Amino acid sequence: MAQTETANNVEFRAEARYIRVSPQKARLVLDLIKGRRVEEAMNTLQFTKKGVAPTIQKLLRSAIENATYLSQEKGLDVDVDNLVVKRAVANDGPRLKRIRPAPMGRAFRYQRRMAHIEIALAEKIRGSGAAHAASASTATAGKPKARKQTGKKTKAVARRKAVAKK
């Protein structure tokens, strides 16, 4: 259970360590829920057929419970319906080195991977989508448009490439 405050915005975390799944496989599922509302993320995890999905769903439920507990305990005004998955990360854990028997008395080494999975929730700021879209449109409006290349330059480049191929 953890809480981090960043510039008047509260973040609620949950972390699962030493999960017996490859971090790469966990990231496939975590990418599905990044940036989504909590309810939508729970539905996505419910119907995902990956083996790590129930573990991540349990972790997400824990982060939601951390948010409700801390909002009651510290008197914060947190609306669980407005929570969004702000960060979902799968980091490498320790690796178990194992040996598999191979032909002619040899042995092949392989590694059993583990992951440390972290999910952070934050309340979605209302009206941020429209403000972001407006700032993006003003940023592109100020830039000059690229000029089209003339035919002479492109022909010269094509000639050089043709000579280089020979």
CNS distance restraints for C-alpha pairs under 8 A (distance, minus, plus):
assign (resid   1 and name CA) (resid  12 and name CA) 7.81 0.50 0.50
assign (resid   1 and name CA) (resid  13 and name CA) 6.33 0.50 0.50
assign (resid   1 and name CA) (resid  14 and name CA) 5.75 0.50 0.50
assign (resid   1 and name CA) (resid  15 and name CA) 7.88 0.50 0.50
assign (resid   1 and name CA) (resid  63 and name CA) 7.49 0.50 0.50
assign (resid   1 and name CA) (resid  66 and name CA) 5.87 0.50 0.50
assign (resid   2 and name CA) (resid  12 and name CA) 6.04 0.50 0.50
assign (resid   2 and name CA) (resid  13 and name CA) 5.21 0.50 0.50
assign (resid   2 and name CA) (resid  14 and name CA) 6.77 0.50 0.50
assign (resid   2 and name CA) (resid  66 and name CA) 7.36 0.50 0.50
assign (resid   3 and name CA) (resid  10 and name CA) 6.98 0.50 0.50
assign (resid   3 and name CA) (resid  11 and name CA) 5.65 0.50 0.50
assign (resid   3 and name CA) (resid  12 and name CA) 4.82 0.50 0.50
assign (resid   3 and name CA) (resid  13 and name CA) 6.22 0.50 0.50
assign (resid   3 and name CA) (resid  70 and name CA) 7.95 0.50 0.50
assign (resid   4 and name CA) (resid  10 and name CA) 5.93 0.50 0.50
assign (resid   4 and name CA) (resid  11 and name CA) 5.06 0.50 0.50
assign (resid   4 and name CA) (resid  12 and name CA) 6.62 0.50 0.50
assign (resid   4 and name CA) (resid  13 and name CA) 7.94 0.50 0.50
assign (resid   5 and name CA) (resid   9 and name CA) 5.82 0.50 0.50
assign (resid   5 and name CA) (resid  10 and name CA) 4.58 0.50 0.50
assign (resid   5 and name CA) (resid  11 and name CA) 6.09 0.50 0.50
assign (resid   6 and name CA) (resid  10 and name CA) 6.25 0.50 0.50
assign (resid   6 and name CA) (resid  11 and name CA) 7.47 0.50 0.50
assign (resid   9 and name CA) (resid 122 and name CA) 7.32 0.50 0.50
assign (resid   9 and name CA) (resid 123 and name CA) 7.47 0.50 0.50
assign (resid  10 and name CA) (resid 122 and name CA) 6.19 0.50 0.50
assign (resid  10 and name CA) (resid 123 and name CA) 7.33 0.50 0.50
assign (resid  11 and name CA) (resid 120 and name CA) 6.35 0.50 0.50
assign (resid  11 and name CA) (resid 121 and name CA) 5.59 0.50 0.50
assign (resid  11 and name CA) (resid 122 and name CA) 4.74 0.50 0.50
assign (resid  11 and name CA) (resid 123 and name CA) 7.67 0.50 0.50
assign (resid  12 and name CA) (resid  63 and name CA) 6.32 0.50 0.50
assign (resid  12 and name CA) (resid  64 and name CA) 7.83 0.50 0.50
assign (resid  12 and name CA) (resid  66 and name CA) 6.56 0.50 0.50
assign (resid  12 and name CA) (resid  67 and name CA) 5.67 0.50 0.50
assign (resid  12 and name CA) (resid 120 and name CA) 5.46 0.50 0.50
assign (resid  12 and name CA) (resid 121 and name CA) 5.04 0.50 0.50
assign (resid  12 and name CA) (resid 122 and name CA) 6.37 0.50 0.50
assign (resid  13 and name CA) (resid  63 and name CA) 5.52 0.50 0.50
assign (resid  13 and name CA) (resid  66 and name CA) 7.35 0.50 0.50
assign (resid  13 and name CA) (resid 118 and name CA) 7.15 0.50 0.50
assign (resid  13 and name CA) (resid 119 and name CA) 5.70 0.50 0.50
assign (resid  13 and name CA) (resid 120 and name CA) 4.30 0.50 0.50
assign (resid  13 and name CA) (resid 121 and name CA) 6.29 0.50 0.50
assign (resid  14 and name CA) (resid  59 and name CA) 6.38 0.50 0.50
assign (resid  14 and name CA) (resid  60 and name CA) 7.31 0.50 0.50
assign (resid  14 and name CA) (resid  62 and name CA) 6.27 0.50 0.50
assign (resid  14 and name CA) (resid  63 and name CA) 4.82 0.50 0.50
assign (resid  14 and name CA) (resid  66 and name CA) 7.58 0.50 0.50
assign (resid  14 and name CA) (resid 118 and name CA) 5.91 0.50 0.50
assign (resid  14 and name CA) (resid 119 and name CA) 5.49 0.50 0.50
assign (resid  14 and name CA) (resid 120 and name CA) 6.56 0.50 0.50
assign (resid  15 and name CA) (resid  59 and name CA) 7.00 0.50 0.50
assign (resid  15 and name CA) (resid 116 and name CA) 7.27 0.50 0.50
assign (resid  15 and name CA) (resid 117 and name CA) 5.72 0.50 0.50
assign (resid  15 and name CA) (resid 118 and name CA) 4.36 0.50 0.50
assign (resid  15 and name CA) (resid 119 and name CA) 6.38 0.50 0.50
assign (resid  16 and name CA) (resid  59 and name CA) 6.89 0.50 0.50
assign (resid  16 and name CA) (resid 116 and name CA) 5.82 0.50 0.50
assign (resid  16 and name CA) (resid 117 and name CA) 5.21 0.50 0.50
assign (resid  16 and name CA) (resid 118 and name CA) 6.42 0.50 0.50
assign (resid  17 and name CA) (resid  93 and name CA) 7.68 0.50 0.50
assign (resid  17 and name CA) (resid 115 and name CA) 6.60 0.50 0.50
assign (resid  17 and name CA) (resid 116 and name CA) 4.28 0.50 0.50
assign (resid  17 and name CA) (resid 117 and name CA) 6.28 0.50 0.50
assign (resid  18 and name CA) (resid  93 and name CA) 6.15 0.50 0.50
assign (resid  18 and name CA) (resid  94 and name CA) 7.69 0.50 0.50
assign (resid  18 and name CA) (resid 114 and name CA) 5.58 0.50 0.50
assign (resid  18 and name CA) (resid 115 and name CA) 5.58 0.50 0.50
assign (resid  18 and name CA) (resid 116 and name CA) 5.66 0.50 0.50
assign (resid  19 and name CA) (resid 114 and name CA) 5.47 0.50 0.50
assign (resid  19 and name CA) (resid 115 and name CA) 5.18 0.50 0.50
assign (resid  19 and name CA) (resid 116 and name CA) 6.35 0.50 0.50
assign (resid  19 and name CA) (resid 117 and name CA) 7.68 0.50 0.50
assign (resid  20 and name CA) (resid 113 and name CA) 6.74 0.50 0.50
assign (resid  20 and name CA) (resid 114 and name CA) 4.78 0.50 0.50
assign (resid  20 and name CA) (resid 115 and name CA) 6.63 0.50 0.50
assign (resid  21 and name CA) (resid  25 and name CA) 6.93 0.50 0.50
assign (resid  21 and name CA) (resid  26 and name CA) 6.85 0.50 0.50
assign (resid  21 and name CA) (resid  52 and name CA) 7.16 0.50 0.50
assign (resid  21 and name CA) (resid 113 and name CA) 6.33 0.50 0.50
assign (resid  21 and name CA) (resid 114 and name CA) 5.31 0.50 0.50
assign (resid  21 and name CA) (resid 115 and name CA) 6.08 0.50 0.50
assign (resid  22 and name CA) (resid  26 and name CA) 6.42 0.50 0.50
assign (resid  22 and name CA) (resid 112 and name CA) 7.92 0.50 0.50
assign (resid  22 and name CA) (resid 113 and name CA) 5.14 0.50 0.50
assign (resid  22 and name CA) (resid 114 and name CA) 5.59 0.50 0.50
assign (resid  22 and name CA) (resid 115 and name CA) 6.10 0.50 0.50
assign (resid  23 and name CA) (resid  27 and name CA) 6.08 0.50 0.50
assign (resid  23 and name CA) (resid  90 and name CA) 5.43 0.50 0.50
assign (resid  23 and name CA) (resid  91 and name CA) 6.12 0.50 0.50
assign (resid  23 and name CA) (resid  92 and name CA) 5.98 0.50 0.50
assign (resid  23 and name CA) (resid 113 and name CA) 7.52 0.50 0.50
assign (resid  23 and name CA) (resid 114 and name CA) 6.75 0.50 0.50
assign (resid  23 and name CA) (resid 115 and name CA) 5.04 0.50 0.50
assign (resid  23 and name CA) (resid 116 and name CA) 7.75 0.50 0.50
assign (resid  24 and name CA) (resid  28 and name CA) 6.63 0.50 0.50
assign (resid  24 and name CA) (resid  90 and name CA) 7.77 0.50 0.50
assign (resid  25 and name CA) (resid  29 and name CA) 7.12 0.50 0.50
assign (resid  25 and name CA) (resid  52 and name CA) 7.79 0.50 0.50
assign (resid  26 and name CA) (resid  30 and name CA) 6.24 0.50 0.50
assign (resid  26 and name CA) (resid  52 and name CA) 6.38 0.50 0.50
assign (resid  26 and name CA) (resid  90 and name CA) 6.32 0.50 0.50
assign (resid  26 and name CA) (resid 115 and name CA) 7.83 0.50 0.50
assign (resid  26 and name CA) (resid 117 and name CA) 7.95 0.50 0.50
assign (resid  27 and name CA) (resid  31 and name CA) 5.90 0.50 0.50
assign (resid  27 and name CA) (resid  89 and name CA) 7.07 0.50 0.50
assign (resid  27 and name CA) (resid  90 and name CA) 5.93 0.50 0.50
assign (resid  28 and name CA) (resid  32 and name CA) 6.99 0.50 0.50
assign (resid  29 and name CA) (resid  33 and name CA) 7.20 0.50 0.50
assign (resid  29 and name CA) (resid  45 and name CA) 7.88 0.50 0.50
assign (resid  29 and name CA) (resid  48 and name CA) 7.92 0.50 0.50
assign (resid  29 and name CA) (resid  50 and name CA) 7.39 0.50 0.50
assign (resid  29 and name CA) (resid  52 and name CA) 7.60 0.50 0.50
assign (resid  29 and name CA) (resid  53 and name CA) 6.64 0.50 0.50
assign (resid  30 and name CA) (resid  34 and name CA) 6.34 0.50 0.50
assign (resid  30 and name CA) (resid  56 and name CA) 7.86 0.50 0.50
assign (resid  30 and name CA) (resid  88 and name CA) 5.84 0.50 0.50
assign (resid  30 and name CA) (resid  89 and name CA) 7.05 0.50 0.50
assign (resid  30 and name CA) (resid  90 and name CA) 7.83 0.50 0.50
assign (resid  31 and name CA) (resid  88 and name CA) 7.55 0.50 0.50
assign (resid  32 and name CA) (resid  41 and name CA) 7.87 0.50 0.50
assign (resid  32 and name CA) (resid  44 and name CA) 7.50 0.50 0.50
assign (resid  33 and name CA) (resid  41 and name CA) 5.12 0.50 0.50
assign (resid  33 and name CA) (resid  44 and name CA) 7.22 0.50 0.50
assign (resid  33 and name CA) (resid  45 and name CA) 7.91 0.50 0.50
assign (resid  33 and name CA) (resid  85 and name CA) 6.92 0.50 0.50
assign (resid  33 and name CA) (resid  88 and name CA) 7.80 0.50 0.50
assign (resid  34 and name CA) (resid  85 and name CA) 5.56 0.50 0.50
assign (resid  34 and name CA) (resid  86 and name CA) 6.57 0.50 0.50
assign (resid  34 and name CA) (resid  87 and name CA) 6.39 0.50 0.50
assign (resid  34 and name CA) (resid  88 and name CA) 6.10 0.50 0.50
assign (resid  35 and name CA) (resid  84 and name CA) 6.14 0.50 0.50
assign (resid  35 and name CA) (resid  85 and name CA) 5.09 0.50 0.50
assign (resid  35 and name CA) (resid  86 and name CA) 5.62 0.50 0.50
assign (resid  35 and name CA) (resid  87 and name CA) 7.50 0.50 0.50
assign (resid  36 and name CA) (resid  40 and name CA) 6.34 0.50 0.50
assign (resid  36 and name CA) (resid  41 and name CA) 5.93 0.50 0.50
assign (resid  36 and name CA) (resid  84 and name CA) 5.59 0.50 0.50
assign (resid  36 and name CA) (resid  85 and name CA) 5.67 0.50 0.50
assign (resid  37 and name CA) (resid  41 and name CA) 6.11 0.50 0.50
assign (resid  37 and name CA) (resid  81 and name CA) 7.83 0.50 0.50
assign (resid  37 and name CA) (resid  82 and name CA) 7.01 0.50 0.50
assign (resid  37 and name CA) (resid  83 and name CA) 6.02 0.50 0.50
assign (resid  37 and name CA) (resid  84 and name CA) 4.33 0.50 0.50
assign (resid  37 and name CA) (resid  85 and name CA) 6.32 0.50 0.50
assign (resid  38 and name CA) (resid  42 and name CA) 6.18 0.50 0.50
assign (resid  38 and name CA) (resid  81 and name CA) 7.32 0.50 0.50
assign (resid  38 and name CA) (resid  82 and name CA) 7.86 0.50 0.50
assign (resid  38 and name CA) (resid  83 and name CA) 5.86 0.50 0.50
assign (resid  38 and name CA) (resid  84 and name CA) 5.47 0.50 0.50
assign (resid  38 and name CA) (resid  85 and name CA) 6.38 0.50 0.50
assign (resid  39 and name CA) (resid  43 and name CA) 6.41 0.50 0.50
assign (resid  39 and name CA) (resid  81 and name CA) 7.47 0.50 0.50
assign (resid  40 and name CA) (resid  44 and name CA) 6.20 0.50 0.50
assign (resid  41 and name CA) (resid  45 and name CA) 6.19 0.50 0.50
assign (resid  41 and name CA) (resid  85 and name CA) 7.87 0.50 0.50
assign (resid  42 and name CA) (resid  46 and name CA) 6.10 0.50 0.50
assign (resid  42 and name CA) (resid  57 and name CA) 6.48 0.50 0.50
assign (resid  42 and name CA) (resid  60 and name CA) 7.66 0.50 0.50
assign (resid  43 and name CA) (resid  47 and name CA) 6.55 0.50 0.50
assign (resid  44 and name CA) (resid  48 and name CA) 6.17 0.50 0.50
assign (resid  45 and name CA) (resid  53 and name CA) 5.63 0.50 0.50
assign (resid  45 and name CA) (resid  54 and name CA) 7.10 0.50 0.50
assign (resid  45 and name CA) (resid  56 and name CA) 7.62 0.50 0.50
assign (resid  45 and name CA) (resid  57 and name CA) 6.02 0.50 0.50
assign (resid  46 and name CA) (resid  53 and name CA) 7.50 0.50 0.50
assign (resid  46 and name CA) (resid  54 and name CA) 7.48 0.50 0.50
assign (resid  46 and name CA) (resid  57 and name CA) 7.51 0.50 0.50
assign (resid  48 and name CA) (resid  53 and name CA) 6.36 0.50 0.50
assign (resid  49 and name CA) (resid  53 and name CA) 7.20 0.50 0.50
assign (resid  52 and name CA) (resid  56 and name CA) 6.39 0.50 0.50
assign (resid  53 and name CA) (resid  57 and name CA) 6.04 0.50 0.50
assign (resid  54 and name CA) (resid  58 and name CA) 6.16 0.50 0.50
assign (resid  55 and name CA) (resid  59 and name CA) 6.30 0.50 0.50
assign (resid  56 and name CA) (resid  60 and name CA) 6.09 0.50 0.50
assign (resid  57 and name CA) (resid  61 and name CA) 6.16 0.50 0.50
assign (resid  58 and name CA) (resid  62 and name CA) 6.26 0.50 0.50
assign (resid  59 and name CA) (resid  63 and name CA) 6.35 0.50 0.50
assign (resid  59 and name CA) (resid 119 and name CA) 7.35 0.50 0.50
assign (resid  60 and name CA) (resid  64 and name CA) 6.33 0.50 0.50
assign (resid  60 and name CA) (resid 119 and name CA) 6.73 0.50 0.50
assign (resid  61 and name CA) (resid  65 and name CA) 6.25 0.50 0.50
assign (resid  62 and name CA) (resid  66 and name CA) 6.15 0.50 0.50
assign (resid  63 and name CA) (resid  67 and name CA) 6.30 0.50 0.50
assign (resid  63 and name CA) (resid 119 and name CA) 7.09 0.50 0.50
assign (resid  63 and name CA) (resid 120 and name CA) 7.16 0.50 0.50
assign (resid  63 and name CA) (resid 121 and name CA) 7.02 0.50 0.50
assign (resid  64 and name CA) (resid  68 and name CA) 6.38 0.50 0.50
assign (resid  64 and name CA) (resid  80 and name CA) 7.43 0.50 0.50
assign (resid  64 and name CA) (resid 121 and name CA) 7.74 0.50 0.50
assign (resid  65 and name CA) (resid  69 and name CA) 5.98 0.50 0.50
assign (resid  66 and name CA) (resid  70 and name CA) 5.99 0.50 0.50
assign (resid  67 and name CA) (resid  71 and name CA) 6.00 0.50 0.50
assign (resid  67 and name CA) (resid  78 and name CA) 7.52 0.50 0.50
assign (resid  67 and name CA) (resid  80 and name CA) 7.55 0.50 0.50
assign (resid  68 and name CA) (resid  72 and name CA) 6.29 0.50 0.50
assign (resid  68 and name CA) (resid  78 and name CA) 7.46 0.50 0.50
assign (resid  68 and name CA) (resid  80 and name CA) 7.21 0.50 0.50
assign (resid  69 and name CA) (resid  73 and name CA) 5.99 0.50 0.50
assign (resid  70 and name CA) (resid  74 and name CA) 5.70 0.50 0.50
assign (resid  70 and name CA) (resid  75 and name CA) 7.65 0.50 0.50
assign (resid  70 and name CA) (resid  76 and name CA) 7.33 0.50 0.50
assign (resid  71 and name CA) (resid  75 and name CA) 5.39 0.50 0.50
assign (resid  71 and name CA) (resid  76 and name CA) 4.45 0.50 0.50
assign (resid  71 and name CA) (resid  77 and name CA) 6.25 0.50 0.50
assign (resid  71 and name CA) (resid  78 and name CA) 5.89 0.50 0.50
assign (resid  72 and name CA) (resid  76 and name CA) 6.71 0.50 0.50
assign (resid  78 and name CA) (resid 123 and name CA) 7.34 0.50 0.50
assign (resid  79 and name CA) (resid  83 and name CA) 6.94 0.50 0.50
assign (resid  79 and name CA) (resid 123 and name CA) 7.42 0.50 0.50
assign (resid  80 and name CA) (resid 123 and name CA) 7.90 0.50 0.50
assign (resid  82 and name CA) (resid 123 and name CA) 5.50 0.50 0.50
assign (resid  82 and name CA) (resid 124 and name CA) 5.64 0.50 0.50
assign (resid  83 and name CA) (resid 121 and name CA) 6.15 0.50 0.50
assign (resid  83 and name CA) (resid 122 and name CA) 5.41 0.50 0.50
assign (resid  83 and name CA) (resid 123 and name CA) 4.40 0.50 0.50
assign (resid  83 and name CA) (resid 124 and name CA) 5.97 0.50 0.50
assign (resid  84 and name CA) (resid 121 and name CA) 5.50 0.50 0.50
assign (resid  84 and name CA) (resid 122 and name CA) 5.50 0.50 0.50
assign (resid  84 and name CA) (resid 123 and name CA) 5.99 0.50 0.50
assign (resid  84 and name CA) (resid 124 and name CA) 6.04 0.50 0.50
assign (resid  85 and name CA) (resid 119 and name CA) 7.15 0.50 0.50
assign (resid  85 and name CA) (resid 120 and name CA) 6.08 0.50 0.50
assign (resid  85 and name CA) (resid 121 and name CA) 4.67 0.50 0.50
assign (resid  85 and name CA) (resid 122 and name CA) 6.66 0.50 0.50
assign (resid  86 and name CA) (resid 119 and name CA) 7.75 0.50 0.50
assign (resid  86 and name CA) (resid 120 and name CA) 5.55 0.50 0.50
assign (resid  86 and name CA) (resid 121 and name CA) 5.14 0.50 0.50
assign (resid  86 and name CA) (resid 122 and name CA) 5.87 0.50 0.50
assign (resid  87 and name CA) (resid 118 and name CA) 7.72 0.50 0.50
assign (resid  87 and name CA) (resid 119 and name CA) 5.67 0.50 0.50
assign (resid  87 and name CA) (resid 120 and name CA) 4.94 0.50 0.50
assign (resid  87 and name CA) (resid 121 and name CA) 6.94 0.50 0.50
assign (resid  88 and name CA) (resid 117 and name CA) 7.48 0.50 0.50
assign (resid  88 and name CA) (resid 118 and name CA) 5.76 0.50 0.50
assign (resid  88 and name CA) (resid 119 and name CA) 4.48 0.50 0.50
assign (resid  88 and name CA) (resid 120 and name CA) 6.41 0.50 0.50
assign (resid  89 and name CA) (resid 117 and name CA) 5.73 0.50 0.50
assign (resid  89 and name CA) (resid 118 and name CA) 5.23 0.50 0.50
assign (resid  89 and name CA) (resid 119 and name CA) 6.52 0.50 0.50
assign (resid  90 and name CA) (resid 115 and name CA) 6.08 0.50 0.50
assign (resid  90 and name CA) (resid 116 and name CA) 5.62 0.50 0.50
assign (resid  90 and name CA) (resid 117 and name CA) 4.41 0.50 0.50
assign (resid  90 and name CA) (resid 118 and name CA) 6.45 0.50 0.50
assign (resid  91 and name CA) (resid 115 and name CA) 5.58 0.50 0.50
assign (resid  91 and name CA) (resid 116 and name CA) 5.12 0.50 0.50
assign (resid  91 and name CA) (resid 117 and name CA) 6.36 0.50 0.50
assign (resid  92 and name CA) (resid 113 and name CA) 7.67 0.50 0.50
assign (resid  92 and name CA) (resid 114 and name CA) 6.33 0.50 0.50
assign (resid  92 and name CA) (resid 115 and name CA) 4.88 0.50 0.50
assign (resid  92 and name CA) (resid 116 and name CA) 6.21 0.50 0.50
assign (resid  93 and name CA) (resid 113 and name CA) 7.06 0.50 0.50
assign (resid  93 and name CA) (resid 114 and name CA) 4.78 0.50 0.50
assign (resid  93 and name CA) (resid 115 and name CA) 4.65 0.50 0.50
assign (resid  93 and name CA) (resid 116 and name CA) 5.73 0.50 0.50
assign (resid  94 and name CA) (resid 113 and name CA) 6.88 0.50 0.50
assign (resid  94 and name CA) (resid 114 and name CA) 6.00 0.50 0.50
assign (resid  94 and name CA) (resid 115 and name CA) 7.82 0.50 0.50
assign (resid  95 and name CA) (resid 111 and name CA) 6.05 0.50 0.50
assign (resid  95 and name CA) (resid 112 and name CA) 5.62 0.50 0.50
assign (resid  95 and name CA) (resid 113 and name CA) 4.83 0.50 0.50
assign (resid  95 and name CA) (resid 114 and name CA) 6.16 0.50 0.50
assign (resid  96 and name CA) (resid 111 and name CA) 5.52 0.50 0.50
assign (resid  96 and name CA) (resid 112 and name CA) 4.96 0.50 0.50
assign (resid  96 and name CA) (resid 113 and name CA) 6.57 0.50 0.50
assign (resid  97 and name CA) (resid 109 and name CA) 6.99 0.50 0.50
assign (resid  97 and name CA) (resid 110 and name CA) 6.07 0.50 0.50
assign (resid  97 and name CA) (resid 111 and name CA) 4.70 0.50 0.50
assign (resid  97 and name CA) (resid 112 and name CA) 6.49 0.50 0.50
assign (resid  98 and name CA) (resid 109 and name CA) 5.74 0.50 0.50
assign (resid  98 and name CA) (resid 110 and name CA) 5.39 0.50 0.50
assign (resid  98 and name CA) (resid 111 and name CA) 5.90 0.50 0.50
assign (resid  98 and name CA) (resid 112 and name CA) 7.26 0.50 0.50
assign (resid  99 and name CA) (resid 107 and name CA) 6.18 0.50 0.50
assign (resid  99 and name CA) (resid 108 and name CA) 5.61 0.50 0.50
assign (resid  99 and name CA) (resid 109 and name CA) 4.50 0.50 0.50
assign (resid  99 and name CA) (resid 110 and name CA) 6.17 0.50 0.50
assign (resid 100 and name CA) (resid 107 and name CA) 5.64 0.50 0.50
assign (resid 100 and name CA) (resid 108 and name CA) 5.13 0.50 0.50
assign (resid 100 and name CA) (resid 109 and name CA) 6.18 0.50 0.50
assign (resid 100 and name CA) (resid 110 and name CA) 7.34 0.50 0.50
assign (resid 101 and name CA) (resid 105 and name CA) 7.34 0.50 0.50
assign (resid 101 and name CA) (resid 106 and name CA) 6.43 0.50 0.50
assign (resid 101 and name CA) (resid 107 and name CA) 4.63 0.50 0.50
assign (resid 101 and name CA) (resid 108 and name CA) 6.31 0.50 0.50
assign (resid 102 and name CA) (resid 106 and name CA) 4.97 0.50 0.50
assign (resid 102 and name CA) (resid 107 and name CA) 4.89 0.50 0.50
assign (resid 102 and name CA) (resid 108 and name CA) 6.15 0.50 0.50
assign (resid 103 and name CA) (resid 107 and name CA) 7.84 0.50 0.50
assign (resid 127 and name CA) (resid 131 and name CA) 6.49 0.50 0.50
assign (resid 128 and name CA) (resid 132 and name CA) 5.97 0.50 0.50
assign (resid 129 and name CA) (resid 133 and name CA) 6.24 0.50 0.50
assign (resid 130 and name CA) (resid 134 and name CA) 6.18 0.50 0.50
assign (resid 131 and name CA) (resid 135 and name CA) 6.20 0.50 0.50
assign (resid 132 and name CA) (resid 136 and name CA) 6.19 0.50 0.50
assign (resid 133 and name CA) (resid 137 and name CA) 6.30 0.50 0.50
assign (resid 134 and name CA) (resid 138 and name CA) 6.36 0.50 0.50
assign (resid 135 and name CA) (resid 139 and name CA) 6.14 0.50 0.50
assign (resid 136 and name CA) (resid 140 and name CA) 6.46 0.50 0.50
assign (resid 137 and name CA) (resid 141 and name CA) 6.18 0.50 0.50
assign (resid 138 and name CA) (resid 142 and name CA) 6.58 0.50 0.50
assign (resid 139 and name CA) (resid 143 and name CA) 7.17 0.50 0.50
assign (resid 149 and name CA) (resid 153 and name CA) 7.08 0.50 0.50
assign (resid 149 and name CA) (resid 154 and name CA) 7.33 0.50 0.50
assign (resid 150 and name CA) (resid 154 and name CA) 6.94 0.50 0.50
assign (resid 151 and name CA) (resid 155 and name CA) 6.19 0.50 0.50
assign (resid 152 and name CA) (resid 156 and name CA) 6.30 0.50 0.50
assign (resid 153 and name CA) (resid 157 and name CA) 6.28 0.50 0.50
assign (resid 154 and name CA) (resid 158 and name CA) 6.15 0.50 0.50
assign (resid 155 and name CA) (resid 159 and name CA) 6.16 0.50 0.50
assign (resid 156 and name CA) (resid 160 and name CA) 6.32 0.50 0.50
assign (resid 157 and name CA) (resid 161 and name CA) 6.28 0.50 0.50
assign (resid 158 and name CA) (resid 162 and name CA) 6.18 0.50 0.50
assign (resid 159 and name CA) (resid 163 and name CA) 6.28 0.50 0.50
assign (resid 160 and name CA) (resid 164 and name CA) 6.21 0.50 0.50
assign (resid 161 and name CA) (resid 165 and name CA) 6.32 0.50 0.50
assign (resid 162 and name CA) (resid 166 and name CA) 6.80 0.50 0.50
